[in-house]
Structure formats: C-alpha cells, structure tokens
Amino acid sequence: MSNFLEDLALTDDDLRAARERSEINRVRKNFLAKGAAASGIAWPDIEPLPDSLKAVEPFAMALLPDSLRPWAQDIANRVQCPPDFIGATIIGALGIAIGRRVGVRPKLRDDWTEYANQWVCIVGRPGVMKSPAMSAVLAPVKRLDMEASQRFEDELALHESEAKIHKMRQDAAEKKAMAALKKNPDAAVSLHESEPLEPPKLTRYLVNDATVEKLGEICADNPQGVGVFRDELVSLLKGLDRDGQESARGFYLTGWNGNDGYVVDRIMRGHQRIEAVCLSLIGSTQPGRLSEYLRSAIGGGAADDGLVQRFGVLVWPDVPRETWENVDCWPDAEAKHAAHAVFKRLIDADPVETWQAEIPVGPDGEPDGNPPFLRLSPEGMEIFVDWRTEHENALRGGDLHPAMESHLAKYRKLVPSLALVLHLANGGTGPITDYAMNQALAWAAYLRSHAERAYGSVLVAEVSGAKALLRRIKAGDLADGFSARDVYRNQWSGLENREAATKAIGVLVEYGYLVAEAAETGGRAKSVYRIHPGARK
C-alpha cells in the first residue's frame, strides 16, 4: 500500500487529507448505522428562508415642503430615478442651508438642542441614476458656494489693498519717529499703532474631497456648518476604519452632533480651536458594499461605534421595472426658480429677526454665545412627547438587534431636526408647528422601513449562500453528517471558501434545516451536521 501511494507521488498533505477523509467517512458510516439514533433527534421546526429584502415604504411627495414638490417631481421625471433619491438629498441640502445658525429645543424648559444638519445615504445599484439625481438637487447649494467664492475673491482683493496701505502707514510712522530721534534722542515719538487687519474668511457650503485636517480648518472658518458630498460613501467610511485614522473618525462623529467644539494640538501644526463642528454628510453607495460594511457594525467589527448608524436619512428604494422611456424636455423653469429662492431665503434669513428665534442666555441673564433656538408649539410638543414615549419604551424593550437599536436611538435627533428643517423650509417662523412635527414623524416611519431593509440585507446576503447549500442537499450532493470542509472543498458557486460555507451552514441551522453535532474522531472534536428529514423535500 505504501509503495502504491509513493508511485502516485502523493505529498504529506495528500496523505493527511486522505486520512481525514477516511476518518470522516468512518464517522458518517457510524451515523448511518445508527438509524434509531437518527430518529431520536429532537428535530426543530423548519422555517422558510427569507425570499428577498424587506419591503419599504414608498416615497410620497407630501413629505417635502410645498414649495419644493414641483421641483422634486420635475427632476425625478427627467432623470427617471426613484423619487426617494430626490427627497432624501433635498433634506440634506436644506440642512446645509440652515446649518447651525438656529437650533431646536424639543423640551419646554430644558436646554437640549439639536441642529438642522443631516447625514444622508442613498443606496442603489449601479446605473439607477443616483449621481445625476443628487447633482441636480445640490445645484442650488453649489451655486451658493460659487457666489460665496466670488465674494471672497472681491473681499480678498480689497483686503490686500487695505493691508498695503496699512503697512505703508506703519513704515511712514517708523521713518518719522526715526528722523525725530536722530535729531533728539530724548524726543517724544509715537508709532502708528492699530489692530492688524483680519483677512476675510471664505464661506463654504459644500466640500467634496478634503483631508480631515483641511476640513477642520474649513469648519473653524464656518461655525455655521458645512456640507460634505461623497459620491461613493462607503469608501469614506472604510478610510476612516484604517489604523491611524482614529482622530479623523472622531472628528466626523463630533460633526454629526453639531453641538460641540473641537480642539487640535499637534507638535508641528500647533494649536487649533474650532468653535463648533457641524457636518451635513451626503453620499451614495451600492447595496453590496453597504451590506458588507454593515456586517462589521452588526458583528462587532471596526464599524461598530455608531458611525454608520448616524445616517438617519438612509434610503434604499425599489427601482421600478417598467420599460425605460426617453424623457427629453425642458426643466420646469418656474419650479426651479422657486426652489433656488427657498435656499436663498434660508441662507439670507436672520435667525432672530426672520425666524423669531430666542437668544440663549446664561445664569447671569446675558447671552451665552450659543446659536438662537426655536421651541415646539404646544400642539407640536404634545405630538412629539407621545411619539417619544412610545419610541423610548420600544428601545428599552430588548426586542431589537443592538445595531438597529443604536440606529433608531439616533432618531432622538432626527425627528426634531427634521421638524426644524421642514418648518423653516415651509416658510414658518416662531415655534415649530404640529404640521411640521407630523411631517417629520412621517419621515421617521418611512426611513425606519428603509433602515430595516439595510440592516436586514446582511442576513439576506448570507441567505443566498444558504439557499445554494440547500439546493445541494436536495440534489443529494451532501450526505447526512457532513462537515463544513465537505462543502467548500467542492468549490460550489457561493460556497467557495470556509467563511461562505460556515455562514451558509449557520443560517440553515438557525432556520431548522440542519442540527449541529460534535463528532469524536480520535483527535479534536469536529462539528458535523445532521440533515432534517424534511430538508430534502
């Protein structure tokens, strides 16, 4: 026998594999020989495997401010994309326009404050027009950014001219003093003393690609908040997962809240104090990339710190399967002008004079330096308290997956900040109305269904492998008492490696198709899997 194996030129690995197969076959035969033992297994009830992604609520134009609905409908029609892409981006763009200039205090007396900035994630397959939709909606913000840049260039030119004159006056004063002292060393002289001229600051509304250091400088000059647009969002998130990016990740976590300042101390870069970091983050990604990333959030990986859960405005709509039409028409000029006017009105508004916001004061009765704020109207307050009571109790019920629980916990900010955005975009002033609060709660219900689809997609991705394995079981390709190695060594599609095979087996165990048992093989114990009698039907 030994000479025969040597003639076949088998390696030591081949011999070990042969012995392992022989041992596994021995275990299998032992199982099959014990028919009575097999019938004695307490088989669980088989549950059907999930067929597809969870259903989501459709987008309704009633979720948007009245003045922006025709514009949103026109873009969705011309771009031919799900209206969800348009609506979600509009909410993010409005959050940029309002920023941190005014807050909302959802309690009657408490100083708990939230701001209008939103984190938006649009999910869709390649080619479903995510980028054109977002680009069309962000056009008003880009225009504001361009106008601010032009103003800055004019202000900078004026500053440079004034700085030259300022320097000339200083030089002239020094020369005059020097001449006087040459004639009389004890003469009384004075220099031209004045505060140095501060250079103008560039107002920013939208940043596309910036290092966190540069983004910090932009935030220092723009305490009202800035928007960050990333077409491929998961690339940004994965970049923040890398070793050495902990401070950058912390910066983004701070920016979601909008409430806190940020201090940077570096040996080479020195000291930088940022009054407030308020970031509105807008981007898109593909379903597979999001599901892969969410697996880390669910499985306790690097992403399990609540960063991805901060994308409260996450939409993953169904893409209609109707035949594509070539829509070639002029944009609705009236709707477009009305939309641009809304953004211009929000940018130009004075929080106190226009929106009738209150100025926060400290214990001494003097302004404490924080932005003005609006409270809820009595009717809006009653609606919000009823919703939050139910919401908080549900979070404490223990029925939610920790990742989903963390996501929904962020709705404490999402709902009041959405109410603030919708109230001001609708032209409201003073306390936030019950209409705006009901509109915000309608958003919350809609967005929750999309969040459930996103987090559920992790399981659906694993279920696809489980279904492939179940097909192999029904075809008789696996015997009762098989191991994970028996699966992945066959290199079947979707089950090519140990990780994929293990996940597929785990899903079938969870749904009752398999039962795991420990088999003694003379060495360490191995897990083998018994096939439910009903699994082959």
Stockholm file with secondary structure:
# STOCKHOLM 1.0

chainA/1-537         MSNFLEDLALTDDDLRAARERSEINRVRKNFLAKGAAASGIAWPDIEPLPDSLKAVEPFAMALLPDSLRPWAQDIANRVQCPPDFIGATIIGALGIAIGRRVGVRPKLRDDWTEYANQWVCIVGRPGVMKSPAMSAVLAPVKRLDMEASQRFEDELALHESEAKIHKMRQDAAEKKAMAALKKNPDAAVSLHESEPLEPPKLTRYLVNDATVEKLGEICADNPQGVGVFRDELVSLLKGLDRDGQESARGFYLTGWNGNDGYVVDRIMRGHQRIEAVCLSLIGSTQPGRLSEYLRSAIGGGAADDGLVQRFGVLVWPDVPRETWENVDCWPDAEAKHAAHAVFKRLIDADPVETWQAEIPVGPDGEPDGNPPFLRLSPEGMEIFVDWRTEHENALRGGDLHPAMESHLAKYRKLVPSLALVLHLANGGTGPITDYAMNQALAWAAYLRSHAERAYGSVLVAEVSGAKALLRRIKAGDLADGFSARDVYRNQWSGLENREAATKAIGVLVEYGYLVAEAAETGGRAKSVYRIHPGARK
#=GR chainA/1-537 SS CHHHHHHTTCCHHHHHHHHHHHHHHHHHHHHHHCHHHHHTSCCCCCCCCCCSSCCCCCCCGGGSCGGGHHHHHHHHHHHTCCHHHHHHHHHHHHHHHHTTSSEEECSSSCCCCEESCCEEEEECCTTSCHHHHHHHHTHHHHHHHHHHHHHHHHHHHHHHHHHHHHHHHHHHHHHHHHHHHHHCTTCCCCCCCCCCCCCCCCCCSEESSCCHHHHHHHHHHCTTCEEEEEEEHHHHHHHHHSTTCHHHHHHHHHHHHCSCCEEEEETTTEEEEESCCCEEEEEEECHHHHHHHHHHHHHTSTTTTTTGGGCCEEECCCCCCSCCCCCCCCCCHHHHHHHHHHHHHHHHCCTTTTTCCBCCBCTTSSBCSSCCEEEBCHHHHHHHHHHHHHHHHHHTTSCSCHHHHHHHHTHHHHHHHHHHHHHHHTTCCSSBCHHHHHHHHHHHHHHHHHHHHHHHHHHHHHHHHHHHHHHHHHTTCSCTTBCHHHHHTTTCTTCCSHHHHHHHHHHHHHTTSEEEEEECCSSSCEEEEEECGGGGC
#=GC SS_cons         CHHHHHHTTCCHHHHHHHHHHHHHHHHHHHHHHCHHHHHTSCCCCCCCCCCSSCCCCCCCGGGSCGGGHHHHHHHHHHHTCCHHHHHHHHHHHHHHHHTTSSEEECSSSCCCCEESCCEEEEECCTTSCHHHHHHHHTHHHHHHHHHHHHHHHHHHHHHHHHHHHHHHHHHHHHHHHHHHHHHCTTCCCCCCCCCCCCCCCCCCSEESSCCHHHHHHHHHHCTTCEEEEEEEHHHHHHHHHSTTCHHHHHHHHHHHHCSCCEEEEETTTEEEEESCCCEEEEEEECHHHHHHHHHHHHHTSTTTTTTGGGCCEEECCCCCCSCCCCCCCCCCHHHHHHHHHHHHHHHHCCTTTTTCCBCCBCTTSSBCSSCCEEEBCHHHHHHHHHHHHHHHHHHTTSCSCHHHHHHHHTHHHHHHHHHHHHHHHTTCCSSBCHHHHHHHHHHHHHHHHHHHHHHHHHHHHHHHHHHHHHHHHHTTCSCTTBCHHHHHTTTCTTCCSHHHHHHHHHHHHHTTSEEEEEECCSSSCEEEEEECGGGGC
//
